[in-house]
Amino acid sequence: MSTVDHIEALKAKHASLEQAIHHENTRPHPDDDAICSLKKRKLQIKDEIARLSSSSTTH
């Protein structure tokens, strides 16, 4: 898998997590622990995208 393909796959996961966070927030009684976990994972993916993007532009 190329770096570009990997970044695109991560972007898709990031968008999916965004939808999951939105879905959880719109429930009558949102689970704060689940939202926190989803947001942490989303941030990890965002950081990995940034790392891969910067490393692919320096090579």
Backbone atoms as SQL, in Angstrom:
CREATE TABLE atoms (id INTEGER PRIMARY KEY, chain TEXT, resi INTEGER, resn TEXT, atom TEXT, x REAL, y REAL, z REAL);
INSERT INTO atoms VALUES
  (1, 'A', 1, 'MET', 'N', 0.856, -1.175, 0.000),
  (2, 'A', 1, 'MET', 'CA', 0.000, 0.000, 0.000),
  (3, 'A', 1, 'MET', 'C', 0.903, 1.240, 0.000),
  (4, 'A', 2, 'SER', 'N', 0.640, 2.150, -0.915),
  (5, 'A', 2, 'SER', 'CA', 1.441, 3.368, -0.981),
  (6, 'A', 2, 'SER', 'C', 1.056, 4.295, 0.172),
  (7, 'A', 3, 'THR', 'N', 1.910, 5.261, 0.418),
  (8, 'A', 3, 'THR', 'CA', 1.647, 6.227, 1.478),
  (9, 'A', 3, 'THR', 'C', 0.359, 6.993, 1.195),
  (10, 'A', 4, 'VAL', 'N', 0.152, 7.366, -0.054),
  (11, 'A', 4, 'VAL', 'CA', -1.063, 8.109, -0.423),
  (12, 'A', 4, 'VAL', 'C', -2.304, 7.256, -0.147),
  (13, 'A', 5, 'ASP', 'N', -2.252, 5.980, -0.513),
  (14, 'A', 5, 'ASP', 'CA', -3.386, 5.084, -0.247),
  (15, 'A', 5, 'ASP', 'C', -3.633, 4.935, 1.251),
  (16, 'A', 6, 'HIS', 'N', -2.542, 4.843, 2.001),
  (17, 'A', 6, 'HIS', 'CA', -2.657, 4.705, 3.456),
  (18, 'A', 6, 'HIS', 'C', -3.291, 5.965, 4.057),
  (19, 'A', 7, 'ILE', 'N', -2.862, 7.125, 3.604),
  (20, 'A', 7, 'ILE', 'CA', -3.438, 8.388, 4.085),
  (21, 'A', 7, 'ILE', 'C', -4.928, 8.453, 3.759),
  (22, 'A', 8, 'GLU', 'N', -5.299, 8.050, 2.549),
  (23, 'A', 8, 'GLU', 'CA', -6.719, 8.061, 2.157),
  (24, 'A', 8, 'GLU', 'C', -7.535, 7.112, 3.030),
  (25, 'A', 9, 'ALA', 'N', -6.981, 5.950, 3.352),
  (26, 'A', 9, 'ALA', 'CA', -7.677, 5.000, 4.225),
  (27, 'A', 9, 'ALA', 'C', -7.842, 5.593, 5.623),
  (28, 'A', 10, 'LEU', 'N', -6.817, 6.283, 6.103),
  (29, 'A', 10, 'LEU', 'CA', -6.903, 6.920, 7.416),
  (30, 'A', 10, 'LEU', 'C', -7.944, 8.040, 7.409),
  (31, 'A', 11, 'LYS', 'N', -8.013, 8.786, 6.312),
  (32, 'A', 11, 'LYS', 'CA', -9.014, 9.854, 6.204),
  (33, 'A', 11, 'LYS', 'C', -10.424, 9.274, 6.249),
  (34, 'A', 12, 'ALA', 'N', -10.609, 8.122, 5.636),
  (35, 'A', 12, 'ALA', 'CA', -11.917, 7.467, 5.660),
  (36, 'A', 12, 'ALA', 'C', -12.265, 7.031, 7.085),
  (37, 'A', 13, 'LYS', 'N', -11.285, 6.483, 7.818),
  (38, 'A', 13, 'LYS', 'CA', -11.514, 6.098, 9.210),
  (39, 'A', 13, 'LYS', 'C', -11.833, 7.330, 10.049),
  (40, 'A', 14, 'HIS', 'N', -11.128, 8.425, 9.789),
  (41, 'A', 14, 'HIS', 'CA', -11.336, 9.674, 10.517),
  (42, 'A', 14, 'HIS', 'C', -12.776, 10.151, 10.317),
  (43, 'A', 15, 'ALA', 'N', -13.242, 10.112, 9.079),
  (44, 'A', 15, 'ALA', 'CA', -14.614, 10.533, 8.781),
  (45, 'A', 15, 'ALA', 'C', -15.621, 9.605, 9.451),
  (46, 'A', 16, 'SER', 'N', -15.340, 8.326, 9.474),
  (47, 'A', 16, 'SER', 'CA', -16.224, 7.358, 10.109),
  (48, 'A', 16, 'SER', 'C', -16.321, 7.620, 11.615),
  (49, 'A', 17, 'LEU', 'N', -15.185, 7.933, 12.227),
  (50, 'A', 17, 'LEU', 'CA', -15.190, 8.253, 13.651),
  (51, 'A', 17, 'LEU', 'C', -15.964, 9.538, 13.917),
  (52, 'A', 18, 'GLU', 'N', -15.850, 10.511, 13.024),
  (53, 'A', 18, 'GLU', 'CA', -16.603, 11.758, 13.152),
  (54, 'A', 18, 'GLU', 'C', -18.107, 11.462, 13.152),
  (55, 'A', 19, 'GLN', 'N', -18.534, 10.577, 12.263),
  (56, 'A', 19, 'GLN', 'CA', -19.946, 10.188, 12.202),
  (57, 'A', 19, 'GLN', 'C', -20.371, 9.468, 13.479),
  (58, 'A', 20, 'ALA', 'N', -19.506, 8.602, 13.986),
  (59, 'A', 20, 'ALA', 'CA', -19.824, 7.872, 15.212),
  (60, 'A', 20, 'ALA', 'C', -19.947, 8.833, 16.396),
  (61, 'A', 21, 'ILE', 'N', -19.073, 9.826, 16.458),
  (62, 'A', 21, 'ILE', 'CA', -19.143, 10.825, 17.524),
  (63, 'A', 21, 'ILE', 'C', -20.444, 11.615, 17.408),
  (64, 'A', 22, 'HIS', 'N', -20.773, 12.027, 16.211),
  (65, 'A', 22, 'HIS', 'CA', -22.017, 12.770, 15.996),
  (66, 'A', 22, 'HIS', 'C', -23.229, 11.927, 16.409),
  (67, 'A', 23, 'HIS', 'N', -23.224, 10.661, 15.989),
  (68, 'A', 23, 'HIS', 'CA', -24.329, 9.755, 16.329),
  (69, 'A', 23, 'HIS', 'C', -24.464, 9.616, 17.844),
  (70, 'A', 24, 'GLU', 'N', -23.348, 9.435, 18.522),
  (71, 'A', 24, 'GLU', 'CA', -23.386, 9.268, 19.985),
  (72, 'A', 24, 'GLU', 'C', -23.879, 10.551, 20.658),
  (73, 'A', 25, 'ASN', 'N', -23.452, 11.700, 20.147),
  (74, 'A', 25, 'ASN', 'CA', -23.861, 12.979, 20.739),
  (75, 'A', 25, 'ASN', 'C', -25.344, 13.276, 20.549),
  (76, 'A', 26, 'THR', 'N', -25.952, 12.695, 19.529),
  (77, 'A', 26, 'THR', 'CA', -27.366, 12.971, 19.263),
  (78, 'A', 26, 'THR', 'C', -28.305, 11.984, 19.952),
  (79, 'A', 27, 'ARG', 'N', -27.743, 10.993, 20.625),
  (80, 'A', 27, 'ARG', 'CA', -28.571, 10.054, 21.388),
  (81, 'A', 27, 'ARG', 'C', -29.173, 10.777, 22.589),
  (82, 'A', 28, 'PRO', 'N', -30.298, 10.261, 23.114),
  (83, 'A', 28, 'PRO', 'CA', -30.918, 10.894, 24.288),
  (84, 'A', 28, 'PRO', 'C', -29.981, 10.961, 25.503),
  (85, 'A', 29, 'HIS', 'N', -29.188, 9.924, 25.717),
  (86, 'A', 29, 'HIS', 'CA', -28.247, 9.897, 26.845),
  (87, 'A', 29, 'HIS', 'C', -26.876, 9.470, 26.322),
  (88, 'A', 30, 'PRO', 'N', -26.107, 10.417, 25.766),
  (89, 'A', 30, 'PRO', 'CA', -24.806, 10.072, 25.193),
  (90, 'A', 30, 'PRO', 'C', -23.860, 9.465, 26.233),
  (91, 'A', 31, 'ASP', 'N', -23.071, 8.519, 25.796),
  (92, 'A', 31, 'ASP', 'CA', -22.079, 7.864, 26.651),
  (93, 'A', 31, 'ASP', 'C', -20.780, 8.675, 26.562),
  (94, 'A', 32, 'ASP', 'N', -20.490, 9.424, 27.622),
  (95, 'A', 32, 'ASP', 'CA', -19.314, 10.289, 27.619),
  (96, 'A', 32, 'ASP', 'C', -18.015, 9.505, 27.464),
  (97, 'A', 33, 'ASP', 'N', -17.947, 8.310, 28.050),
  (98, 'A', 33, 'ASP', 'CA', -16.737, 7.495, 27.924),
  (99, 'A', 33, 'ASP', 'C', -16.531, 7.051, 26.479),
  (100, 'A', 34, 'ALA', 'N', -17.610, 6.682, 25.818),
  (101, 'A', 34, 'ALA', 'CA', -17.515, 6.275, 24.411),
  (102, 'A', 34, 'ALA', 'C', -17.087, 7.449, 23.541),
  (103, 'A', 35, 'ILE', 'N', -17.650, 8.617, 23.805),
  (104, 'A', 35, 'ILE', 'CA', -17.291, 9.809, 23.034),
  (105, 'A', 35, 'ILE', 'C', -15.820, 10.143, 23.239),
  (106, 'A', 36, 'CYS', 'N', -15.360, 10.080, 24.472),
  (107, 'A', 36, 'CYS', 'CA', -13.956, 10.360, 24.773),
  (108, 'A', 36, 'CYS', 'C', -13.036, 9.387, 24.033),
  (109, 'A', 37, 'SER', 'N', -13.400, 8.121, 24.051),
  (110, 'A', 37, 'SER', 'CA', -12.606, 7.102, 23.368),
  (111, 'A', 37, 'SER', 'C', -12.575, 7.341, 21.855),
  (112, 'A', 38, 'LEU', 'N', -13.721, 7.664, 21.283),
  (113, 'A', 38, 'LEU', 'CA', -13.793, 7.948, 19.852),
  (114, 'A', 38, 'LEU', 'C', -12.952, 9.172, 19.488),
  (115, 'A', 39, 'LYS', 'N', -13.019, 10.201, 20.321),
  (116, 'A', 39, 'LYS', 'CA', -12.259, 11.420, 20.049),
  (117, 'A', 39, 'LYS', 'C', -10.756, 11.170, 20.150),
  (118, 'A', 40, 'LYS', 'N', -10.344, 10.336, 21.106),
  (119, 'A', 40, 'LYS', 'CA', -8.914, 10.001, 21.228),
  (120, 'A', 40, 'LYS', 'C', -8.433, 9.272, 19.979),
  (121, 'A', 41, 'ARG', 'N', -9.222, 8.315, 19.534),
  (122, 'A', 41, 'ARG', 'CA', -8.857, 7.546, 18.332),
  (123, 'A', 41, 'ARG', 'C', -8.803, 8.462, 17.114),
  (124, 'A', 42, 'LYS', 'N', -9.771, 9.365, 17.024),
  (125, 'A', 42, 'LYS', 'CA', -9.806, 10.308, 15.905),
  (126, 'A', 42, 'LYS', 'C', -8.561, 11.186, 15.905),
  (127, 'A', 43, 'LEU', 'N', -8.147, 11.639, 17.084),
  (128, 'A', 43, 'LEU', 'CA', -6.945, 12.468, 17.197),
  (129, 'A', 43, 'LEU', 'C', -5.692, 11.674, 16.823),
  (130, 'A', 44, 'GLN', 'N', -5.628, 10.412, 17.234),
  (131, 'A', 44, 'GLN', 'CA', -4.490, 9.561, 16.869),
  (132, 'A', 44, 'GLN', 'C', -4.388, 9.424, 15.351),
  (133, 'A', 45, 'ILE', 'N', -5.524, 9.241, 14.707),
  (134, 'A', 45, 'ILE', 'CA', -5.538, 9.104, 13.254),
  (135, 'A', 45, 'ILE', 'C', -5.123, 10.417, 12.599),
  (136, 'A', 46, 'LYS', 'N', -5.631, 11.536, 13.119),
  (137, 'A', 46, 'LYS', 'CA', -5.260, 12.840, 12.580),
  (138, 'A', 46, 'LYS', 'C', -3.751, 13.052, 12.689),
  (139, 'A', 47, 'ASP', 'N', -3.175, 12.696, 13.836),
  (140, 'A', 47, 'ASP', 'CA', -1.730, 12.836, 14.027),
  (141, 'A', 47, 'ASP', 'C', -0.956, 11.948, 13.057),
  (142, 'A', 48, 'GLU', 'N', -1.443, 10.733, 12.836),
  (143, 'A', 48, 'GLU', 'CA', -0.770, 9.828, 11.905),
  (144, 'A', 48, 'GLU', 'C', -0.854, 10.358, 10.474),
  (145, 'A', 49, 'ILE', 'N', -1.999, 10.913, 10.097),
  (146, 'A', 49, 'ILE', 'CA', -2.141, 11.518, 8.770),
  (147, 'A', 49, 'ILE', 'C', -1.134, 12.649, 8.608),
  (148, 'A', 50, 'ALA', 'N', -1.035, 13.500, 9.623),
  (149, 'A', 50, 'ALA', 'CA', -0.092, 14.626, 9.565),
  (150, 'A', 50, 'ALA', 'C', 1.342, 14.126, 9.460),
  (151, 'A', 51, 'ARG', 'N', 1.673, 13.100, 10.229),
  (152, 'A', 51, 'ARG', 'CA', 3.032, 12.541, 10.200),
  (153, 'A', 51, 'ARG', 'C', 3.348, 11.957, 8.823),
  (154, 'A', 52, 'LEU', 'N', 2.424, 11.191, 8.289),
  (155, 'A', 52, 'LEU', 'CA', 2.646, 10.586, 6.979),
  (156, 'A', 52, 'LEU', 'C', 2.706, 11.649, 5.876),
  (157, 'A', 53, 'SER', 'N', 1.869, 12.656, 5.994),
  (158, 'A', 53, 'SER', 'CA', 1.860, 13.725, 4.993),
  (159, 'A', 53, 'SER', 'C', 3.177, 14.489, 4.984),
  (160, 'A', 54, 'SER', 'N', 3.675, 14.792, 6.181),
  (161, 'A', 54, 'SER', 'CA', 4.934, 15.533, 6.255),
  (162, 'A', 54, 'SER', 'C', 6.121, 14.678, 5.818),
  (163, 'A', 55, 'SER', 'N', 6.088, 13.399, 6.124),
  (164, 'A', 55, 'SER', 'CA', 7.206, 12.544, 5.716),
  (165, 'A', 55, 'SER', 'C', 7.192, 12.263, 4.215),
  (166, 'A', 56, 'SER', 'N', 6.006, 12.254, 3.610),
  (167, 'A', 56, 'SER', 'CA', 5.945, 12.003, 2.179),
  (168, 'A', 56, 'SER', 'C', 6.367, 13.240, 1.373),
  (169, 'A', 57, 'THR', 'N', 6.227, 14.422, 1.946),
  (170, 'A', 57, 'THR', 'CA', 6.645, 15.632, 1.232),
  (171, 'A', 57, 'THR', 'C', 8.128, 15.901, 1.393),
  (172, 'A', 58, 'THR', 'N', 8.769, 15.300, 2.408),
  (173, 'A', 58, 'THR', 'CA', 10.197, 15.517, 2.605),
  (174, 'A', 58, 'THR', 'C', 11.028, 14.508, 1.829),
  (175, 'A', 59, 'HIS', 'N', 10.401, 13.470, 1.315),
  (176, 'A', 59, 'HIS', 'CA', 11.153, 12.445, 0.566),
  (177, 'A', 59, 'HIS', 'C', 11.070, 12.666, -0.907);
